[in-house]
């Protein structure tokens, strides 16, 4: 259970860093801060963004595999594996899709794909934790506290 929590934490942190870097780039473009864009190019921003996105996708893939393995035909796990495989493909090809004035739609879709990945990672960790608690017969601390206040 600690391994799943660690993988989930690492994937969510990587995806949050990826989202932060992407938003940082958007802000630089929005306000035409050329000095910041030059700095981002110098630090090799696209590769850093892709690296953290790939780490998040690998974490999502591993959690999807664990979910399928432990839940036997879990739709959430299969969806997580599919999402983990499609997410980098969309990220790498997004600059080629709908170029021109409407490319902002693709940028927003790219942001939403990242947010969806974070939600999937969280959902898979939660389902795994709840399943493990049900198997071992443990109660969650929230339930114990709630029942104690009744």
PyMOL commands that set and color helices and strands:
alter all, ss='L'
color gray80, all
select helices_A, chain A and resi 2-30+34-42+45-71+75-96+103-136+141-149
alter helices_A, ss='H'
color red, helices_A
deselect
rebuild
show_as cartoon
